[in-house]
Amino acid sequence: MDIVDKICKTTAKIATVLSGLLLLSVFVVLFIEISGRFMGKSPSWTEELSRWGLIAMCFSGASAALYNKSHVGVNIIVTRLPFPVARICTAIAYLCGITLCIFFSYYCFLAAMRTVNLKGDIIPVSMIYVKMFLPLGFFMMFIQLLGGLIKLFDKRLAAIADATIGS
């Protein structure tokens, strides 16, 4: 279990740092845009770059949210069930999430690979750099969900609320 915890924690730290850097970058870009509007001429690249940053931040930050149990979860029913039944229901929820993450990671990766030659409307940079944040985010969420599923069957688990998705 310790190695699973370390992998999940490391993935969450990477996601948190990446999202924090993206948030700081978006803040700086939007500050430049707003300052430019105030002075009468806003750089055209700021809108596109801030949009790209927000998308990347959301998908990379979702993994950290899963690790910290910050995702929205409805646990009222599961926590009232007997422990073995609640464990099975929670495992099904984790398996559904894992399946969706695999599906979206795969198809987002294929879609991103098709954008190698596609450039941004204003910024002439390959769109693959932006689009690769989607499969990366889903892969990091997959790691968190898989770790949660493994922890669900830990013998030391005392309450199902400690192992559910969200809080």
N, C-alpha and C positions, 0 to 999 in steps of 0.2 A: 504493500500500500504506500510505503514511503516514496517509492520511485514514481508512482502515479501522482502523488501530491506534488512532488518536485516538478514534474513535467507540466502539470496544470498551472502551478504557481509561476513557473518560468514563462509559459505562454501568456498568462495574464499580465505579467510584468512587461513583456515585450509589447503586448497590445496597449497597455496603459501608457507606456513611454511613447509609442508611435502615435497614439491618439492625442496625447498631450502636445507633442511636437506639431502635429497637424493643426490642433486647435490654436496654438500660438501663431503658426504660419497664417492661418485664415484670419486671425485677429489683426495681424500686421497688414495683410493684403487689404482687408476691409477698411482699416484705418487710412491706408494710402488712398483707397477709393473715395472715402468720405471727405478726406482732406482735399483731394483733387476736385471734388464737386464743389466744395466750399470756395476754392480758388478759381473755379470756372472751367476747369479742364480735368476730367477724370480719365486716367489711363484705361484703355479699352480692355487690356488683358486681365484686369483685376476681377471682373465679374466671372470670367471663365475659370480662372485659377481658384477663386474662392468656392465656386461650385464643385470643382474637382476635389478640393480639400475637404469639403463637408461630406461628400460621398465616401471618400477614403476613411475619414474619421469615424463615420457611422459603422462601417463594416469592420474596421479594425477594433473599434471599441466594444463591439457586441460580445467579443470573447471575454474581455475583462468583466463586462456586466454579468455574464453567465458565471464566471468564477466567484464573483462577489455576491452572487444571488440577488442582483439588482434588476434582473428581468422580471417582468410582470408574470406572476403565476397565480393560479387559483388553487389554493391548497385546502380550502375549507372542507371539501368533500373527502379528499384523500386522508387528511389528518383525523377524520372521524371514523375511518374504517379500521377493522382489526389489522394489526401490523403486517401479517403475511399477505393479506389482500392488498393493502396499501403499497407494499413493496412491489407486487406484481403490476399494479396500476402505474406506479411510478416508472418501473422498468419499461412498460409499454410506451409511456410518454418519452422516455429517453431514446428508445429504439426508433420511434417516429421522428424525433429530432435528428438523430444520427442519419437516418435514411434520407431525410430532406437535405441535410448538409452535404452528404455524398452526392446526391443528385445535382444540387445547385453548384457545388464546387466543380463538378465535371463539366456541366454545360456552361457555366460562367468562364471556365478556363478555355473551352473551345471558342466561345464568343470573343474572349479577349485575344486569342491567337489570331483571329481573323482581322483584328484591327491594327496589325503591325504597320501596314502602309497607310492607315487612316490618320490624318492629322487633325488637330483641333481647329475650330473655326477661326480663332484669333491667334492662338499660340501655336506655331508650327512644330508641335512635338507629337510624336507617335502616341496614339490613344491607348496603346497597350499598357503604358505606365499607370494610367488611371484605371483601366478596366481590370488589371491584375489584382487590385485591392479587393474585388468581389470574391474571387475564389480563395484568396488569402484569408479574408475574413471568415468565410464559410469553413475553411479548413481549421482555423483556430477555434471556431465554435464547435466543430466536430471533436477536436481534442478535449475540450471542456466537457462536452456531453458524454464522450466515451469514458473520461475520468469519473464523471458523476455516476455512470452506470456501474463501473467497477466498484466504486465506493459504496454503492447501494447494497452490495452483497458482502460487505465487510461485517464480520462477526461482532465488531465493537460498536456497530450502529445501534444507538439506543432509541431514537425517535425518528419517525419517517420525515418529520419536518426538517431534520438536519440534512436530508438527502434529496429533497425535491427541487425542481427547477423553480427559481424565483423565490420570493418571500412574501 
